[in-house]
Amino acid sequence: MKIILTHEVSGLGAAGDVVDVKDGYARNYLIPRKFAIRWTKGGEKDVEQIRRARKIHEIQTIEQANQVKAQLEGVKVRLAVRAGDAGRLFGSVTPADIASAIKAAGGPEVDKRRIEVGTPIKSLGAHQTSVRLHPEVDAKVSIEVVAA
């Protein structure tokens, strides 16, 4: 099935790309989560609009990405969450929580969709996450999860 991506999807493409994927992946995952729309002849106008919006919001050069990377890696991020006696969290830490904690710690504003959490964070302590700033630049952010 031919689709138009409306958001960046790891391993598939960026917003505005026209890609061909299996029918089930498109119908059951990408389209319901608003990561993509079905490709139509009239959808070509949407592609240009999505690409223009992407250029405005994304980091344009590798130099800019490296500057933001230096800012992110220099920030000490502490995230206070509810936890049980054994140090297990009630739920898990989401990319939206991480983005707001980075902003609160004095770091740059980061889009939650660019934050990649490898394994779900469900315990107290220090954890590492990755932020995709540019196709060639990833920033490693250290997060200290503490009990609230």
C-alpha positions in Angstrom: 0.0 0.0 0.0 1.3 3.4 -0.9 1.1 6.0 1.9 2.3 9.5 2.7 4.1 9.9 6.1 2.8 12.8 8.2 5.4 12.2 11.0 8.9 10.8 11.1 8.9 7.0 11.5 12.2 5.3 12.5 13.4 3.0 9.8 10.8 4.1 7.3 11.1 7.8 6.5 10.4 11.4 7.4 7.3 13.5 7.1 6.2 14.1 3.6 7.8 10.9 2.2 5.8 8.7 -0.1 6.6 5.0 0.9 5.2 1.6 0.0 4.5 -0.6 3.0 2.5 -3.8 3.7 -1.3 -3.3 3.9 -1.6 -4.5 7.5 1.2 -2.2 8.8 -0.5 0.8 7.2 -4.1 -0.1 8.2 -3.4 -1.3 11.7 -0.5 0.9 12.9 0.4 3.9 10.8 -2.9 5.3 9.7 -4.8 4.9 13.1 -1.9 6.6 15.0 -1.9 9.5 12.4 1.7 8.7 11.3 0.5 8.4 7.7 -2.4 9.0 5.3 -3.3 7.0 2.2 -1.7 8.1 -1.0 -4.0 9.6 -3.6 -3.4 11.7 -6.7 -4.9 14.7 -4.8 -2.6 13.9 -1.9 0.4 15.2 -3.8 -0.6 18.7 -2.7 -0.5 17.5 0.9 3.0 16.2 0.4 4.3 19.7 -0.5 2.5 21.3 2.5 4.0 18.6 4.9 7.5 19.1 3.5 7.3 22.9 3.9 6.1 22.5 7.5 8.9 20.0 8.2 11.5 22.4 6.9 10.3 25.2 9.2 10.4 22.9 12.3 13.4 20.8 11.8 17.1 21.6 12.5 18.5 22.6 9.1 22.2 21.9 9.4 24.6 19.5 11.2 26.2 22.5 12.9 22.9 23.5 14.5 22.3 19.9 15.5 25.7 19.7 17.2 25.0 22.9 19.1 21.7 21.5 20.4 23.5 18.2 21.2 26.0 20.0 23.3 23.2 21.7 25.2 21.3 18.5 25.8 24.3 16.5 27.0 25.3 19.3 29.4 21.9 19.3 31.1 21.3 17.3 34.3 17.8 16.0 34.1 15.9 14.9 37.2 12.5 13.4 36.9 10.3 13.0 40.0 7.7 10.2 39.7 5.5 8.1 42.0 7.2 4.9 43.1 6.6 2.0 45.4 8.7 0.8 48.3 10.9 -1.5 46.1 11.8 1.3 43.7 9.4 0.3 41.0 7.4 3.0 39.3 3.6 3.2 39.1 3.5 3.1 35.3 6.5 4.1 33.3 8.3 7.2 32.1 7.1 8.4 28.7 8.9 10.5 26.1 6.5 13.4 26.9 7.7 13.3 30.5 11.3 13.3 29.4 10.7 16.3 27.1 9.0 18.3 29.8 11.8 17.4 32.3 14.5 18.6 29.8 12.7 21.9 29.3 12.3 22.3 33.1 16.0 21.6 33.7 16.9 24.5 31.4 17.6 22.6 28.2 16.3 23.3 24.7 12.7 22.4 23.8 12.7 18.9 22.3 9.9 17.2 20.3 8.7 14.1 22.2 8.5 12.2 18.9 12.3 12.5 18.5 13.0 10.9 21.9 13.9 7.2 21.8 13.6 5.2 25.0 15.2 1.8 24.4 13.6 -0.3 27.1 10.7 1.2 29.1 11.8 3.1 32.2 10.0 1.4 35.1 12.5 1.8 38.0 14.3 4.5 40.0 17.9 5.4 39.1 20.0 6.6 36.2 18.8 5.9 32.7 20.0 6.8 29.2 17.8 8.0 26.3 18.6 9.1 22.8 17.3 12.1 21.0 17.3 12.2 17.2 18.2 15.8 16.3 19.2 15.2 12.7 19.5 12.1 10.5 23.2 12.1 11.3 23.2 13.4 14.9 21.9 11.7 18.0 22.3 13.1 21.5 22.5 10.9 24.6 20.6 12.3 27.5 21.2 11.1 31.1 18.0 11.0 33.2 17.9 10.5 36.9 14.5 9.1 38.0 13.8 9.9 41.7 10.8 9.2 43.9 8.3 12.0 44.3 
